[in-house]
Amino acid sequence: MAMTLYGRDPLKMFEDVFNDKVSPFFSSMVAPSFKVDISEDDTAIFIEADMPGVKKEDIKVSMEDDVLTISAERNQQEEEKKKGYHRIERTWGSLSRSFTVGENVDAGNIEAAYDNGVLKIKAPKIEPKPKTGKEITVK
């Protein structure tokens, strides 16, 4: 008579422990970031960045060459006092994301607005300047 053993796969157990216990620990150690949605139509590129807990005055949007950069400083403190304990949690750090938007963005007319934790950027498109070339005389 054959005996069937039912057990857990030890590798699966390790994976479960890592995902449930260790992964959130490591994710809190890596550099914080923020989620973005990027879309475009014929007239502009649109970027929406979720930046909860960030103050408007701590956000910087810049454009250099064809790269748009969003950066911010976050400093948040949460305090809870109840009978028998006192808990304080602090988070802080720099957030930064850069996007190559191309040469056909009108950098002088980019608009950015921040409301209720969401940064909305509209980068209008322009006709790209034609590349010019030069013929080199061979001597």
Residue pairs with C-beta under 8 A, 6 or more apart in sequence:
31 93
31 94
32 74
32 91
32 93
32 94
32 95
33 95
33 97
34 49
34 50
34 51
34 70
34 72
34 95
34 97
35 49
35 50
36 47
36 48
36 49
36 50
36 70
36 97
36 99
37 47
37 48
38 45
38 46
38 47
38 99
39 45
39 46
40 46
40 125
42 125
43 124
43 125
44 122
44 123
44 124
44 125
45 101
45 105
45 122
45 123
45 125
46 120
46 121
46 122
46 123
47 68
47 70
47 99
47 119
47 120
47 121
47 123
48 118
48 119
48 120
48 121
49 70
49 97
49 118
49 119
49 121
50 117
50 118
51 59
51 72
51 95
51 114
51 117
51 118
51 119
52 117
53 74
53 76
53 91
53 117
54 72
54 73
54 74
54 95
54 117
56 114
58 72
58 73
58 74
58 75
59 70
59 71
59 72
59 112
59 114
59 119
60 69
60 70
60 71
60 72
61 68
61 69
61 70
61 110
61 112
61 119
61 121
62 68
62 69
62 71
63 69
63 101
63 105
63 107
63 110
63 123
66 100
66 101
66 102
66 103
66 105
67 98
67 99
67 100
67 101
68 98
68 99
68 101
68 105
68 110
68 121
68 123
69 96
69 97
69 98
69 99
70 95
70 96
70 97
70 98
70 119
70 121
71 94
71 95
71 96
71 97
72 94
72 95
72 96
73 92
73 93
73 94
73 95
74 91
74 92
74 93
74 94
74 95
75 90
75 91
75 92
76 90
76 91
76 92
77 88
77 89
77 90
78 88
78 89
78 90
79 86
79 87
79 88
79 89
80 86
80 87
80 88
81 87
101 123
102 128
103 128
103 129
104 125
104 126
104 127
104 128
105 123
105 124
105 125
105 126
106 123
106 124
106 125
106 126
107 123
109 124
110 121
110 122
110 123
110 124
111 121
111 122
112 119
112 120
112 121
112 122
113 119
113 120
114 120
